Amino acid sequence: MDYSLTYIYHSCFLLECPSFLLVFDYWRDRPDGFLRQRVAESDVPVYAFVSHFHEDHFNPEILSLSNRVGEPLRCLLSYDVVKKRRIPPEKAVAVLRPEVAVETPFFRLQPFRSTDVGVSAAVSLPDGTVLFHAGDLNNWYFPDQPSQMRVSLRGMEGLFLSVIRSVKGCFPKIDHLMFPVDPRLGAETLRGAVQLLERIPVRHFYPMHFWERAVDLNSLLEELSARFPGTEFHGC
């Protein structure tokens, strides 16, 4: 099956297949308007996955976009988006909840829990290809926060590893992984990525959620590449 996966900005990616397009966590487009142009020129259905309501993962503009024939995007919205952003449920072709799979004519989407809000999700294509978008699923441990504000490492790590076990139980390998590499975590930036890669074989790894600090990625991806030679690591 021919397809391409393109990084757009922050945690947004565009999956292009011959029979459909799928936008992940749209916040902002590229300066050249690449995403909007691809959507507007498309003759096939365009889906939009929204993992949660945070503004860096959900831009209400996604609800007003349409393809060349004027069909609005088919939105797959996490339950918290509908509640927190007061989006009428009829605006979505599906409201996503952890562990409740959604079947479309073109792919299957399996939501999982997050360690923040909303969901993470695996997308299965007809040829068996599996893509996983983490949303805000990560081992979020901020070592520089005051201790009274810090989520305990044990609590966060336990929740994160529990979700990874659930993912592995359904998908023992992942072809394309979109996962946070957030430099705000300091020395713990790669902790979640390493723990996932140690447990689930991944063919292609795409960093996201690195804000405006793309300059920090090269060394981080080199470190991961040296540790996991069986995975191809893609820059932004």
N, C-alpha and C positions, 0 to 999 in steps of 0.2 A: 504493500500500500504506500503510495507516494504521500508524503506530508512534510511540513517544515514547522519548526518551533523557533519563534523569534522573540528575543528580549525587547521590551518596549521601555519601561521605566519602573524603578523601585521593585514592586512585586508583580508587575503586569507582563504577561507574555501573550503572544498570538500563535495559536495552532491553526495551520492552514492545511486542509485536506480537500481532495477533489469534490466531495459532496457536502462539506460544511466547513465553517470556521468556528473557533472557540476562543474567546477572550477570557483571560484569567485576571481577576483583581485589577480592573482599570482604575487608575487615579489620574495620571497625566499622559498625554501623548508625547511622542518625540517632537523636537522643534520643527521638523519638516512635515508633521502631520501624517506620518506613515500609517498609523493604525486607522485613523478616520478614513484615509484614502482607500485602504484595502477593504474596509467594511463597505464603504459607499460604492465601490466598484464590483462588489461581489454579487454574483447571480445565484448563489446558494444560501441556505439558511445560516444565520450567524447566531451562535449561542454566547452568553456571557455568564461566567461563574463568578460569584462574589462570596468570598470566604467569611467575611464578617463586616460589621458596620463601621469600623474605624475609617476616618477620612482618607488615610493613605492606602486603603484597599477598596473603597467604594466611592465613586463619583456619580451623583445622580444623573449626570449627562448620559450615562450609558443607557438610561431608560428612553432617551429621545433619539438615539441613533437608529439608522435603518440601512438596509442593503440597496442595491441598484433598483430592485423592483418595488421598493417602498415597504418591505416587510420589517417591522421593528425587530430588535434583537430578542431572542428567546432567552429570558433571564432565569438563571438558576441561583436563587438567593438563599443565603443562610437564614435560619429562623430569626436570628437577632437583628438582621437587616430590616426585616419586615416590622419587627416590634420597635426597635430603637429609632429607625428612620421613618416610621409610620408609612411604609409603602403598602398600598393595597395588595393583598395576596394575589388578586387577579392579574397584577402586573408581571407575575412570575409564572413560568410554565411548571416550576416546582419550587417548593419551600424545603430547604435542605435541613435534615437533622441527622446527628451521628448514627451510624450503623443502618440507616434506611436508604437502600440503593434506589437510584433513579435510572430508568431505561428510556433512551431516546431512540429514534429510528437509526441513529448513526453511531452512538457510543453508549457505554454504561458508566455512570458516575457513582462511586461508592464513597459517601462521606464518612469521616472519622472525627474523633474528638480533637480539640485543640488544648494547648496549655495556656491559652489566653481566652479569647472569646470566639464564638462561631465554630467553624469546622475546617478541617483539612480534607483533601479529597484525592482519590485515585480515579483516573479516567482510562477505561479499557476500550481499545479500538477493535474492530472486527478481525484484524489479522493477529490479535494477541498482544499487540504493543500496549504497555502500561506506562502512563504518565502520572506523576504524583506532584500535586501542588500543596505545599505545607500551610499556606495562609500564614497565621501567626503561631503555628506549632513549632516549638523550639524548646531547648533547655535554657529558659530565660533566667540567668543568674547574674545579677549586676554586682560585682564585688566592690564597687566604689560607693554604693549607696550606704547611708547610715544603717547600722545593724538593726535598729528598730523598724526600719522600712523595708528591709530586705526579705524577700521570700526565702525560706530556708532551702538550702541546697538539697537536703534530703527530700523535702516535700515536692519541690519542682522536678527533681530528677526522677523521683518515683512515678510521678504523673506522666512525664515525658516517655520514660521507658515502657510504661503500661500501654500508651498509645502505639508505640513502635511495635510492641508485641502483637497488638491487634492488627496492625497493618501487615506485618509479616505473616500472620495466620491466614490472611486473604491473598496476599501477593508476596510470594517468597523471593521474587526479584522485581526490580523496577528498571525500566528502560530509560526514562527521562525523569530526573528528580529536580524540582524547583524548590530551593530550601534557603532559609535566612542565613546570611553571613553578615552579622550586624556588628560593626567595630565598636559600638557603644558598650559591648560586653567586655572589652579589654582582653585580659588574658584568657577569658572564657569564650571568646568569639567562636571558636571552632568546636567547642565541647559537644553541642548537639549534633552537628554534622558528622563528627567522628563516631559518636555513639550509634548513629543510624547506619553509617557506612560499615561499621564493624558487624552489624547484625543483618543487613539486607544488601545483597549484591546489587550494584547500580552501574548501568552502562554509561550514562551521561549525567553529569552534575552541572546545574546552572545556579549560580549564586543569585540571591535577591535580597531586598530589604537592607541594602547597605547605604541608603540615603545618598548624600553627595560625596561619598568617600570611596569612589571607584579606584582612586589611586592606591588604596590599601589592599586591593584585591589580589594583585599579582603575587605578592609574597605569601598570602594566605592560601591561594590556590596551588602554588608551588609546594607548600608544606603538605597539603592534602594529596597532591599527585604523587609525591614521594612515598607517602604512606599507603596509598591505594592505587597501585599501578594498573589495576584492571579497570579503572574508571577513567573516562575522558572528562576533563574539567574545562568548562567553557567560560571565557570572560564575558564582560558586558559589551 
